[in-house]
Amino acid sequence: MELPLLIDELDSLLNSLPNSGSRGVVLGYSGGVDSEVLAFVLSEYVKQKPTLNVKLVYVHHGLSANADEWQNHCQQQAKKYHLPFITKHVDVKQGVRLSLEAEARKVRYQAFIEEMSASSNVLLTAHHQDDQLETLLLALKRGQGPKGVGGMAQAQYFNGNGWQVRPLLGYSKDEVIEFAQRHQLLHIEDESNQDTQFDRNFLRQVIIPQLKGRWPAIAETASRSALLSQQQEMLLDEVTQEKLQQHISSSPYAEHVLNLERFKTLSLPWQRQILRGFIELNKLVAPSLVQLDQAIEQLTLAKPDAKVELHFSNLLIRRFKNRVFAEKYKHLMPLENIQIELSNTKNEIELNDGRRLSLNIESNIERGLRLPKEDEVVTIEFGASGSTLCHPDFRHKPRLLKKLWQELEVPTWERNRVPLIYYNEQLVAVVDLWIEKSAISTAEQSLKITLL
């Protein structure tokens, strides 16, 4: 490892990202030897790029009695490097069923995300070849496929609109340590790294030294295997995305839905790939292989009128009319009825699930609700009986509400969330679906209702 080469590699990585001219970086800085080396390299790089927006972020987990001392070390080193520094205090959940490693990582990355912005949307982390070997071994332990065995990429899309970049991924731990010694870089030693109850530490302290004793180049060759797996996964993703589009459509209730008609004709391996791709298309985390197969079985084999609803951790999968909907699982509070008074031309009502309802009095609109009379009370209600008789403006004859839900293909779980507008106790409009024929405005001014 030579400093000029590391600077050139960092510059090349940052310039390879889209919109590279406006990049800023956040460095995940722990003060350990790996992040110390990267902070030093970054400080030298900034001398060539003085306008680059840079920030060193130390995450204070509160798990070690030495955390304050480590924070002081990082702060002093940042001053020495002439780089902006910030500490993020986090709370790590602990419990019998919780992995301390996983929970600490979760809040650490959330802290980094909070410090990223449009002008600082690159996260630098100091992962190296030995970390890649640990990641590959953990993926094998968990039974993961090519994506898991592919490990970490040197640059990968992160947090929706940013990038995570690992400039040291091509170097071994020994090379990082030798570089730190040669440049006399001070760093901390986290005593928790010796605790082999944690999986990564067990691999790092016990397993990998034995593997290197037998095969000294195993970290390098494992990194090559990871890279090959990444390339294979990229090719598979390209084919999957092409195939996925043949099974995807939109809905008023979801940006992407999966059509089951042709999906059912696919082989099981392709069903797994397409369903996983569909879930990821919705920016959700796919479940395990066992759970994925369970979902496929229920989605494709359950009776047409059966209610299919699957909940895997934070993922909710549901089926309606031979289409699959996927969303993040969340506990929804029952919606409350609201009585309102129209005070002026523009009215906005906040529903207790975070949605907003706009009721604007406008002139000469093509399809509007008549204004309420002085003696009519306006209410927004939810969950009307399916036996309610309705007469939408688009139908010649009245029809039961439950039949209209089916006709308009409103998913069963959405029906109690659709706002219903009443004047006194008379239904006059179903928001975004219809206005009752008897309530269509014939005056110059009428009510336009929009769900935001």
C-alpha positions in Angstrom: 0.0 0.0 0.0 1.5 3.3 -1.1 -0.1 6.7 -0.3 -0.1 8.1 -3.9 -1.7 4.9 -5.2 -4.4 5.0 -2.5 -5.2 8.6 -3.3 -5.4 7.8 -7.0 -7.7 4.8 -6.3 -9.9 6.9 -4.0 -10.2 9.6 -6.7 -11.0 7.1 -9.3 -13.7 5.5 -7.2 -15.4 8.8 -6.4 -15.2 10.0 -10.0 -16.7 6.7 -11.2 -20.0 7.5 -9.4 -22.8 9.3 -11.2 -22.8 13.1 -10.7 -19.3 12.8 -9.3 -18.7 16.6 -9.6 -21.0 17.4 -6.7 -20.0 14.6 -4.4 -19.3 15.0 -0.7 -18.3 12.3 1.7 -19.0 11.0 5.2 -16.3 8.8 6.7 -17.4 6.2 9.3 -14.6 6.8 11.7 -14.1 4.6 14.8 -10.4 5.3 15.4 -9.4 1.7 14.8 -6.5 1.0 12.6 -8.6 0.5 9.5 -10.6 3.8 9.7 -7.5 5.6 10.9 -5.7 4.7 7.7 -8.7 5.8 5.7 -9.0 9.1 7.6 -5.3 9.8 6.9 -5.7 9.0 3.2 -8.7 11.2 3.0 -6.9 14.1 4.7 -4.2 13.9 2.0 -6.7 13.6 -0.7 -8.5 16.7 0.5 -5.3 18.7 0.0 -5.7 18.0 -3.7 -9.5 18.6 -3.6 -9.9 21.5 -1.1 -13.6 22.2 -2.1 -14.7 18.6 -1.3 -17.3 18.5 1.4 -15.9 16.0 4.0 -17.1 14.9 7.5 -15.7 12.3 9.9 -18.4 10.7 12.0 -17.7 8.8 15.2 -20.6 6.8 16.5 -20.7 6.6 20.3 -22.5 3.3 21.1 -22.2 3.7 24.9 -21.3 0.0 25.2 -17.7 0.4 26.4 -16.3 2.3 29.4 -13.6 3.5 26.9 -16.0 5.1 24.5 -15.5 8.7 25.7 -11.7 8.2 25.4 -12.1 6.8 21.9 -14.2 9.8 21.0 -11.5 12.2 22.3 -8.9 10.3 20.3 -11.0 10.7 17.1 -11.6 14.3 17.7 -8.0 15.1 18.3 -6.9 13.1 15.2 -9.6 15.0 13.1 -8.0 18.3 14.2 -4.6 17.0 13.2 -6.0 16.0 9.8 -7.9 19.3 9.5 -11.1 17.5 8.8 -14.6 18.3 10.2 -15.7 15.9 13.0 -18.9 15.0 14.6 -20.0 12.5 17.3 -23.3 10.7 17.1 -24.6 9.2 20.3 -26.9 6.2 19.8 -28.8 3.7 21.9 -28.3 0.1 21.1 -31.2 -2.3 21.9 -30.2 -5.2 24.0 -32.2 -8.3 24.9 -32.2 -12.1 24.9 -33.5 -12.5 21.4 -31.4 -9.6 19.9 -28.0 -9.8 18.3 -25.9 -7.1 19.9 -23.7 -7.0 16.7 -26.7 -6.6 14.4 -28.4 -3.9 16.6 -25.1 -1.9 17.0 -24.6 -2.0 13.2 -28.2 -0.9 12.6 -28.0 2.2 14.8 -24.5 2.9 13.5 -25.6 3.0 9.9 -28.7 5.0 10.8 -26.3 7.6 12.4 -24.3 7.8 9.2 -27.5 8.2 7.1 -28.6 11.1 9.3 -25.3 12.9 8.5 -25.6 12.3 4.8 -27.3 14.7 2.5 -27.6 15.7 -1.2 -24.2 17.3 -1.0 -22.6 14.5 1.2 -24.1 11.3 -0.2 -21.0 9.1 -0.2 -20.3 7.0 2.9 -16.7 5.8 3.1 -16.0 2.7 5.2 -12.7 1.0 5.9 -13.5 -2.6 5.0 -10.6 -4.7 3.7 -10.0 -8.1 2.3 -10.2 -9.9 5.7 -13.5 -8.3 6.3 -14.7 -9.6 2.9 -13.6 -13.1 3.9 -15.5 -12.8 7.2 -18.6 -11.7 5.2 -18.3 -14.6 2.8 -18.0 -17.1 5.7 -21.0 -15.7 7.5 -23.0 -15.9 4.2 -22.1 -19.6 3.9 -23.0 -20.1 7.6 -26.5 -18.5 6.9 -27.0 -20.5 3.7 -27.2 -17.4 1.5 -27.1 -17.6 -2.3 -24.9 -15.8 -4.9 -25.8 -12.3 -3.6 -24.7 -13.1 -0.1 -21.6 -15.0 -1.2 -20.8 -11.9 -3.4 -20.1 -10.1 -0.1 -19.3 -6.4 -0.2 -18.8 -4.4 -3.4 -16.1 -1.6 -3.6 -18.9 0.8 -4.5 -22.6 0.1 -4.1 -25.9 2.0 -4.1 -26.8 3.0 -0.5 -29.8 4.5 1.2 -31.9 5.3 -1.9 -29.8 8.1 -3.3 -26.3 7.7 -2.0 -23.3 5.4 -2.3 -21.1 3.3 0.0 -17.5 3.2 -1.1 -14.8 0.9 0.4 -11.4 2.1 -0.9 -9.4 -0.5 1.1 -11.3 -3.6 0.0 -8.5 -4.7 -2.3 -6.0 -4.8 0.6 -5.3 -7.3 3.4 -5.4 -6.5 7.1 -1.7 -7.0 7.3 -1.1 -4.4 4.6 -3.4 -1.9 6.4 -1.4 -2.4 9.7 1.9 -2.1 7.9 0.8 1.2 6.3 -0.3 2.5 9.7 3.0 1.6 11.2 5.0 3.2 8.4 3.1 6.5 8.7 3.1 6.3 12.5 -0.6 6.6 12.7 -2.1 6.5 16.3 -5.2 4.3 16.6 -7.3 2.7 19.3 -7.9 -0.9 20.2 -11.5 -1.9 20.9 -11.4 -4.5 23.6 -14.7 -6.0 22.4 -12.9 -7.2 19.2 -11.4 -9.9 21.4 -14.8 -11.2 22.6 -15.4 -14.4 20.5 -19.0 -14.7 21.5 -19.6 -12.4 18.6 -19.6 -14.2 15.2 -17.2 -11.8 13.4 -14.7 -11.9 16.3 -14.9 -15.7 16.4 -14.0 -15.8 12.8 -11.4 -13.1 13.1 -9.6 -14.5 16.2 -10.1 -18.2 15.8 -11.0 -19.4 12.4 -9.3 -17.1 9.9 -5.8 -17.4 11.5 -6.1 -21.1 11.1 -7.2 -20.8 7.5 -4.4 -18.4 6.8 -2.0 -20.7 8.4 -2.9 -23.4 5.9 -3.7 -21.1 2.9 -1.9 -17.7 3.4 -3.7 -16.2 0.3 -7.2 -17.3 1.3 -8.4 -13.7 1.9 -7.3 -12.7 -1.6 -8.7 -15.7 -3.3 -12.0 -15.4 -1.3 -12.2 -11.8 -2.5 -11.8 -13.0 -6.0 -14.7 -15.5 -5.5 -16.8 -12.7 -4.1 -16.1 -10.6 -7.1 -17.0 -13.4 -9.5 -20.3 -14.0 -7.6 -21.0 -10.3 -7.8 -20.5 -10.3 -11.6 -22.7 -13.4 -11.9 -25.4 -11.8 -9.8 -25.3 -8.6 -11.9 -25.9 -10.7 -15.1 -28.7 -12.6 -13.4 -30.2 -9.3 -12.2 -30.3 -8.0 -15.8 -32.2 -11.1 -17.0 -34.4 -11.0 -13.9 -35.3 -7.4 -14.5 -36.3 -8.1 -18.1 -38.4 -11.1 -17.1 -39.9 -9.3 -14.1 -41.4 -6.6 -16.2 -43.5 -9.2 -18.0 -45.3 -9.9 -14.7 -45.6 -6.4 -13.2 -48.4 -3.9 -13.5 -49.6 -0.9 -11.5 -52.6 -0.3 -9.3 -54.2 2.8 -7.7 -53.2 1.1 -4.4 -49.6 0.2 -5.2 -47.0 1.4 -7.6 -46.0 -2.2 -8.5 -48.2 -5.4 -8.3 -47.2 -8.9 -9.4 -49.6 -10.6 -11.8 -49.9 -14.3 -10.9 -51.5 -15.6 -14.1 -48.2 -16.1 -16.0 -46.1 -16.3 -12.8 -47.8 -19.6 -12.0 -46.4 -21.1 -15.2 -42.8 -20.5 -14.3 -40.5 -23.1 -12.8 -39.9 -22.9 -9.0 -36.4 -21.4 -9.3 -37.7 -18.6 -11.6 -40.7 -18.1 -9.3 -38.3 -17.5 -6.4 -36.2 -15.1 -8.5 -39.2 -13.1 -9.8 -40.9 -12.9 -6.4 -37.6 -11.8 -4.7 -37.1 -9.2 -7.5 -40.7 -8.0 -7.1 -40.2 -7.5 -3.3 -36.9 -5.7 -3.9 -38.6 -3.5 -6.6 -40.8 -2.3 -3.8 -37.7 -1.4 -1.8 -38.3 -4.1 0.7 -36.1 -6.9 2.1 -36.9 -10.3 0.7 -37.5 -13.1 3.3 -35.5 -16.4 3.7 -35.7 -19.2 1.1 -38.0 -21.2 3.3 -40.4 -18.2 3.8 -40.2 -17.4 0.1 -41.3 -20.9 -0.8 -44.0 -20.7 1.7 -45.3 -17.5 0.1 -45.1 -19.0 -3.4 -47.1 -22.0 -2.3 -49.9 -19.9 -0.7 -50.0 -17.3 -3.5 -50.3 -19.9 -6.3 -52.2 -22.8 -4.7 -54.7 -21.2 -2.4 -58.3 -21.1 -3.6 -59.2 -18.1 -5.7 -61.5 -16.6 -3.0 -59.1 -17.4 -0.1 -57.6 -14.6 1.9 -53.8 -14.7 1.5 -51.9 -12.5 3.9 -48.3 -13.3 4.9 -46.3 -11.4 7.4 -42.5 -11.9 7.5 -40.7 -9.6 9.9 -41.2 -6.1 8.3 -42.7 -7.5 5.1 -46.4 -7.9 4.4 -47.5 -9.8 1.3 -51.1 -10.0 0.2 -53.1 -11.4 -2.7 -56.2 -9.9 -4.3 -57.8 -10.9 -7.6 -54.7 -12.9 -8.8 -52.4 -10.0 -8.0 -49.8 -9.7 -5.3 -49.2 -6.6 -3.2 -46.1 -6.1 -1.1 -45.5 -3.4 1.5 -43.7 -2.7 4.7 -45.6 -4.1 7.7 -46.9 -1.5 10.0 -49.6 -1.4 12.7 -52.4 0.8 11.6 -54.6 2.6 14.1 -58.4 2.5 13.4 -59.4 5.5 11.4 -61.5 8.0 13.3 -64.6 9.7 11.9 -64.2 13.5 11.6 -66.8 16.2 11.6 -65.7 19.3 9.7 -66.8 22.8 8.9 -66.0 24.3 5.5 -64.6 27.7 6.5 -63.2 29.0 3.2 -62.3 28.0 -0.3 -59.4 25.8 0.7 -59.7 23.2 3.5 -57.2 20.5 4.5 -57.9 17.7 7.0 -55.3 15.5 8.6 -56.4 11.9 9.0 -55.0 10.0 12.0 -53.0 7.7 9.7 -50.9 10.5 8.3 -52.8 11.1 5.1 -54.4 14.4 4.3 -57.7 15.2 2.6 -58.1 18.4 0.6 -61.6 19.9 0.2 -61.5 22.9 -2.0 -64.4 25.0 -3.2 -63.8 25.7 -6.9 -65.7 27.2 -9.8 -66.7 25.5 -13.0 -65.1 22.1 -12.4 -66.3 19.2 -14.6 -67.1 16.7 -11.8 -67.7 18.2 -8.4 -69.7 17.6 -5.3 -72.4 20.0 -4.5 -71.7 22.3 -1.5 -73.5 21.4 1.7 -76.6 23.3 2.8 -76.5 25.4 5.9 -78.3 22.8 7.9 -76.1 19.9 6.7 -73.3 18.5 8.9 -70.3 17.4 6.9 -68.4 14.3 8.2 -65.6 12.1 6.9 -66.3 8.4 7.9 -64.8 5.0 7.3 -65.9 1.4 7.1 -69.5 1.6 5.9 -71.5 -1.6 5.7 -71.3 -3.5 2.5 -75.1 -3.5 2.3 -75.1 0.3 1.9 -77.0 1.1 -1.3 -75.0 3.5 -3.5 -75.8 5.3 -6.8 -72.4 6.4 -8.3 -72.5 9.1 -11.0 -71.1 6.5 -13.5 -73.9 4.0 -13.1 -77.5 4.1 -14.3 -78.8 2.1 -11.4 -78.0 1.9 -7.7 -75.8 -0.9 -6.4 -74.6 -2.3 -3.0 -71.4 -0.9 -1.7 -69.8 -4.4 -1.5 -70.5 -5.0 -5.2 -69.0 -1.6 -6.1 -65.8 -2.5 -4.1 -65.5 -5.6 -6.2 -66.4 -3.9 -9.5 -63.7 -1.2 -8.9 -61.2 -3.9 -7.7 -60.6 -2.2 -4.4 -58.5 -4.6 -2.3 -60.3 -5.9 0.8 -57.8 -4.3 3.2 -58.2 -0.9 1.6 -62.0 -0.7 1.9 -62.1 0.5 5.5 -59.4 3.1 4.7 -61.3 4.9 1.9 -62.8 8.2 3.1 -66.5 8.5 2.8 -68.1 11.9 2.7 -71.5 12.3 4.4 -73.9 15.3 4.5 -75.9 14.7 7.7 -76.3 10.9 7.5 -76.4 10.7 3.7 -73.5 9.3 1.8 -72.6 11.8 -1.0 -69.1 10.8 -2.1 -66.5 8.0 -1.9 -63.1 9.8 -2.2 -61.2 9.2 -5.4 -63.9 6.8 -6.7 -67.2 8.4 -7.2 -69.8 11.1 -6.3 -73.3 10.0 -5.6 -75.5 10.9 -8.6 -77.9 12.9 -6.3 -75.0 15.0 -5.0 -73.4 16.1 -8.4 -73.1 19.9 -8.4 -75.3 21.9 -10.8 -74.1 25.2 -9.4 -71.2 27.3 -10.5 -69.2 26.4 -7.4 -68.7 22.9 -6.1 -66.5 20.9 -3.8 -63.4 19.2 -5.2 -62.0 16.4 -2.9 -58.5 15.0 -3.2 -56.7 12.5 -1.0 -53.0 13.5 -0.6 
